[in-house]
Amino acid sequence: MNLGQQILNGLVLGHSYALIAIGWTVLLGVARLVNFAHGQMYMMGAFVAWMVMAKVGLPYPLALVTSVLAGVLIGFVMQEVMLGLTLRQDLVSIMIVTLGFGYVLHGVAAIAFGSTGQILDTPFSTINVYWNDIWFTGQDLFIIAVTVAFFIALQLVLAKSRLGRLARMVAEDPKLAILAGVDVRRVYFGVFAFQGAAVALAGAIVGPRTPILTSMGFEEVIITFFVVVLGGIGSVLGSYLAGLSLGLFTAFFGALVSPAYTTPAAFLVLIAVLVLRPGGLAAKPGGA
């Protein structure tokens, strides 16, 4: 086994997982809601980027912007449809509605882009770098750089800005936030729009590593669930650490044992961690 190659593979996978999951982390942390269309929104972000580059002929930076705007639009529409459910915190109905949205997005993508896989080539994905016996692409480095910058910026916004204070107020007690004069509806719209933008951006950045398929969303939901739960509900730092942990575990377990058993083994680890640290990786030892 090439140790250096597996460490690099794990770091790239880990940052990919963290970037895919961060939108759901914020959604859970602020709105206390789930979005089972998360994986399909990731898929749409990847397909939109591919369409902008392959069909329209625009450069990759504009494809990223277009994917983000598409994600914002999808998130806004979803929240517009189920705003009443969100305000009532009707979690069961929200799960059903978001699951339905996921199937709708899957159908729209199949009609618009076809059922065959597409390859998203970017200026970075075509760069191959060989260092001793280690191989990586420019897209791998781009994923790591964007993820680190994204998490740092998000942590600063949530911790230092007025927007972050409002988000924490709504997360703590929406009714009390309303009494304090906070426009909770606007916060919920903002959170859903952010979640859509973040996962669509992940699709446009991580998507070039694999063929883009209309069926690719299911695996991303599983990954997101794992990262969010392991990292601790609503914890930005926890999601980053959980993503890295899952990426390194996947790389080494796949190399030493078998990729076919990686997911069951990862969930066994998740169970063990949550028994010892119920709050996830970001929780204080001995805390809930």
C-alpha positions as CSV (number, residue, x, y, z in Angstrom):
1,M,0.0,0.0,0.0
2,N,1.2,3.5,-0.9
3,L,0.8,5.3,2.4
4,G,1.3,8.8,1.0
5,Q,-1.2,8.2,-1.8
6,Q,-3.8,6.9,0.6
7,I,-3.4,9.9,2.9
8,L,-3.8,12.3,0.0
9,N,-6.8,10.3,-1.2
10,G,-8.3,10.5,2.2
11,L,-7.7,14.2,2.5
12,V,-9.4,14.9,-0.9
13,L,-12.3,12.6,-0.1
14,G,-12.6,14.2,3.4
15,H,-12.8,17.7,2.1
16,S,-15.3,16.6,-0.5
17,Y,-17.5,15.1,2.1
18,A,-17.3,18.1,4.3
19,L,-18.2,20.5,1.5
20,I,-21.1,18.3,0.4
21,A,-22.5,18.2,4.0
22,I,-22.0,21.8,5.2
23,G,-25.3,23.1,3.9
24,W,-27.3,20.4,5.8
25,T,-25.2,21.2,8.9
26,V,-26.3,24.8,8.9
27,L,-29.9,23.8,8.0
28,L,-30.1,21.5,11.0
29,G,-28.3,23.9,13.3
30,V,-30.5,27.0,12.5
31,A,-33.8,25.6,11.3
32,R,-33.7,22.2,13.1
33,L,-34.9,20.7,9.8
34,V,-33.8,18.1,7.3
35,N,-33.8,18.2,3.6
36,F,-34.0,14.8,1.9
37,A,-33.6,16.4,-1.5
38,H,-30.0,17.3,-0.6
39,G,-28.4,14.7,-2.8
40,Q,-30.5,15.6,-5.8
41,M,-29.6,19.3,-5.3
42,Y,-26.0,18.2,-5.4
43,M,-26.7,16.3,-8.6
44,M,-28.4,19.4,-10.1
45,G,-25.4,21.6,-9.2
46,A,-23.1,19.2,-11.1
47,F,-25.3,19.0,-14.1
48,V,-25.8,22.8,-14.3
49,A,-22.1,23.3,-14.3
50,W,-21.6,20.7,-17.0
51,M,-24.4,22.3,-19.2
52,V,-22.9,25.8,-18.8
53,M,-19.5,24.6,-19.9
54,A,-20.3,21.8,-22.4
55,K,-23.4,23.2,-24.1
56,V,-23.2,27.0,-23.6
57,G,-19.4,27.2,-23.8
58,L,-18.9,29.5,-20.8
59,P,-15.7,29.2,-18.6
60,Y,-15.6,27.2,-15.3
61,P,-15.9,30.3,-13.0
62,L,-19.2,31.2,-14.6
63,A,-20.3,27.6,-14.4
64,L,-19.7,27.7,-10.6
65,V,-21.7,30.9,-10.3
66,T,-24.5,29.5,-12.3
67,S,-24.6,26.4,-10.2
68,V,-24.7,28.4,-7.0
69,L,-27.6,30.6,-8.3
70,A,-29.5,27.4,-9.4
71,G,-29.0,26.1,-5.9
72,V,-30.3,29.3,-4.3
73,L,-33.4,29.2,-6.6
74,I,-34.2,25.6,-5.7
75,G,-33.8,26.3,-2.0
76,F,-35.9,29.4,-2.2
77,V,-38.7,27.6,-4.0
78,M,-38.6,24.7,-1.6
79,Q,-39.0,27.0,1.4
80,E,-41.7,29.0,-0.3
81,V,-43.7,25.9,-0.8
82,M,-43.3,24.6,2.8
83,L,-42.9,27.8,4.8
84,G,-46.0,27.0,6.8
85,L,-44.7,23.6,7.7
86,T,-41.3,25.2,8.7
87,L,-43.0,27.7,11.0
88,R,-45.0,25.0,12.6
89,Q,-41.9,22.7,12.8
90,D,-43.9,19.9,11.3
91,L,-40.9,17.6,10.9
92,V,-42.7,14.6,9.5
93,S,-44.5,16.6,6.7
94,I,-41.2,18.4,5.9
95,M,-39.4,15.1,5.5
96,I,-42.1,13.8,3.1
97,V,-42.1,17.1,1.2
98,T,-38.4,17.3,0.8
99,L,-38.2,13.6,-0.2
100,G,-40.9,14.4,-2.9
101,F,-38.8,17.4,-4.1
102,G,-35.9,15.0,-4.5
103,Y,-37.8,12.8,-6.8
104,V,-39.1,15.8,-8.8
105,L,-35.5,17.1,-9.2
106,H,-34.4,13.6,-10.3
107,G,-37.2,13.5,-12.9
108,V,-36.4,17.0,-14.2
109,A,-32.7,16.1,-14.5
110,A,-33.5,12.9,-16.4
111,I,-35.7,14.9,-18.9
112,A,-33.3,17.8,-19.2
113,F,-29.9,16.0,-19.3
114,G,-30.7,12.4,-20.1
115,S,-30.0,9.2,-18.2
116,T,-26.5,8.7,-19.5
117,G,-23.5,9.9,-17.5
118,Q,-21.6,13.0,-18.4
119,I,-18.0,14.0,-17.7
120,L,-17.4,17.5,-16.3
121,D,-13.9,18.6,-17.5
122,T,-12.5,21.7,-15.9
123,P,-9.2,23.5,-16.3
124,F,-8.1,21.9,-13.0
125,S,-9.3,18.3,-13.6
126,T,-7.1,18.0,-16.7
127,I,-3.9,18.9,-14.7
128,N,-2.1,15.8,-13.5
129,V,0.7,16.1,-10.9
130,Y,3.2,13.4,-10.1
131,W,5.3,13.7,-7.0
132,N,7.5,10.7,-6.4
133,D,5.0,7.9,-6.2
134,I,2.0,10.1,-5.5
135,W,-0.5,11.2,-8.1
136,F,-3.2,13.9,-7.9
137,T,-5.0,16.4,-10.1
138,G,-5.4,20.1,-10.0
139,Q,-9.1,19.6,-9.2
140,D,-8.1,17.7,-6.0
141,L,-6.1,20.7,-4.8
142,F,-9.0,23.0,-5.8
143,I,-11.4,21.0,-3.7
144,I,-9.2,21.2,-0.6
145,A,-8.6,24.9,-1.1
146,V,-12.2,25.9,-1.6
147,T,-13.4,23.7,1.3
148,V,-10.9,25.2,3.8
149,A,-11.7,28.8,2.6
150,F,-15.5,28.1,2.7
151,F,-15.4,26.7,6.3
152,I,-13.2,29.5,7.6
153,A,-15.5,32.1,6.1
154,L,-18.7,30.4,7.3
155,Q,-17.3,30.1,10.9
156,L,-16.4,33.8,10.9
157,V,-19.8,34.8,9.7
158,L,-21.6,32.7,12.2
159,A,-19.4,33.7,15.1
160,K,-18.8,37.4,14.4
161,S,-21.6,38.9,12.2
162,R,-25.1,40.1,13.0
163,L,-26.4,37.4,10.6
164,G,-24.7,34.8,12.7
165,R,-26.3,36.2,15.9
166,L,-29.7,36.1,14.3
167,A,-29.2,32.5,13.1
168,R,-28.2,31.5,16.6
169,M,-31.2,33.2,18.1
170,V,-33.6,31.4,15.7
171,A,-31.8,28.1,16.3
172,E,-32.1,28.5,20.1
173,D,-35.8,29.5,20.2
174,P,-37.7,30.6,17.1
175,K,-40.7,31.9,19.1
176,L,-38.5,34.0,21.4
177,A,-36.7,35.3,18.4
178,I,-40.0,36.5,16.9
179,L,-40.8,38.3,20.2
180,A,-37.3,39.9,20.0
181,G,-38.2,41.4,16.5
182,V,-36.4,38.9,14.4
183,D,-37.9,38.2,11.0
184,V,-37.8,34.4,11.3
185,R,-39.3,33.8,7.9
186,R,-36.4,35.7,6.3
187,V,-33.9,33.7,8.3
188,Y,-35.5,30.4,7.2
189,F,-35.5,31.6,3.6
190,G,-31.8,32.5,3.9
191,V,-30.9,29.2,5.5
192,F,-32.6,27.2,2.7
193,A,-31.0,29.4,0.0
194,F,-27.6,28.9,1.6
195,Q,-28.1,25.1,1.9
196,G,-29.0,25.0,-1.8
197,A,-26.1,27.2,-2.8
198,A,-23.6,25.2,-0.7
199,V,-24.5,21.8,-2.0
200,A,-24.8,23.0,-5.6
201,L,-21.3,24.5,-5.3
202,A,-20.1,21.2,-4.0
203,G,-21.7,19.5,-7.0
204,A,-19.8,21.8,-9.4
205,I,-16.5,21.3,-7.6
206,V,-16.6,17.7,-6.5
207,G,-18.6,16.5,-9.5
208,P,-15.6,16.5,-11.9
209,R,-14.0,13.6,-9.9
210,T,-16.7,11.1,-11.0
211,P,-19.2,10.7,-13.9
212,I,-22.3,12.8,-13.3
213,L,-25.4,10.7,-13.2
214,T,-29.0,11.5,-12.3
215,S,-28.8,8.7,-9.7
216,M,-25.8,10.1,-7.9
217,G,-27.8,11.9,-5.2
218,F,-28.6,8.9,-2.9
219,E,-25.0,8.2,-1.9
220,E,-24.5,11.9,-1.1
221,V,-27.5,11.9,1.3
222,I,-25.9,8.9,3.2
223,I,-22.5,10.7,3.3
224,T,-24.2,13.9,4.5
225,F,-26.1,12.1,7.2
226,F,-23.0,10.4,8.5
227,V,-20.9,13.7,8.5
228,V,-23.6,15.8,10.2
229,V,-24.4,13.2,12.9
230,L,-20.7,12.4,13.6
231,G,-19.7,16.0,13.6
232,G,-22.5,17.1,15.9
233,I,-25.8,18.7,14.9
234,G,-25.2,22.2,13.7
235,S,-21.5,22.2,14.4
236,V,-19.4,23.7,11.5
237,L,-16.1,22.6,13.0
238,G,-17.5,19.2,13.8
239,S,-18.7,18.7,10.2
240,Y,-15.2,19.5,8.9
241,L,-13.6,17.1,11.3
242,A,-16.2,14.4,10.6
243,G,-15.7,14.8,6.8
244,L,-11.9,14.4,7.2
245,S,-12.3,11.4,9.4
246,L,-14.7,9.7,7.0
247,G,-12.5,10.5,4.0
248,L,-9.3,9.0,5.7
249,F,-11.3,6.0,7.0
250,T,-12.7,5.4,3.5
251,A,-9.3,5.6,1.8
252,F,-7.5,3.3,4.2
253,F,-10.3,0.8,4.8
254,G,-10.8,0.5,1.0
255,A,-7.1,-0.1,0.5
256,L,-6.5,-2.5,3.4
257,V,-9.8,-4.4,3.4
258,S,-12.3,-3.8,0.5
259,P,-14.2,-0.8,-0.8
260,A,-17.4,-2.9,-0.8
261,Y,-17.5,-3.0,3.0
262,T,-16.6,0.6,3.7
263,T,-20.1,2.0,4.3
264,P,-21.1,-0.7,6.9
265,A,-17.8,-0.4,8.6
266,A,-18.1,3.4,8.7
267,F,-21.5,3.2,10.4
268,L,-20.1,0.8,13.0
269,V,-17.6,3.4,13.8
270,L,-20.3,6.0,13.9
271,I,-22.3,4.0,16.4
272,A,-19.2,3.5,18.6
273,V,-18.3,7.2,18.5
274,L,-21.9,8.3,19.4
275,V,-22.0,5.8,22.3
276,L,-18.8,7.4,23.7
277,R,-19.5,11.0,22.6
278,P,-23.3,11.4,22.1
279,G,-22.8,15.0,20.9
280,G,-20.4,14.0,18.1
281,L,-16.8,15.0,17.5
282,A,-17.3,18.6,18.4
283,A,-18.8,17.8,21.8
284,K,-16.8,18.2,25.0
285,P,-15.7,14.9,26.5
286,G,-18.3,13.6,28.9
287,G,-21.0,16.0,27.5
288,A,-24.2,15.3,25.7
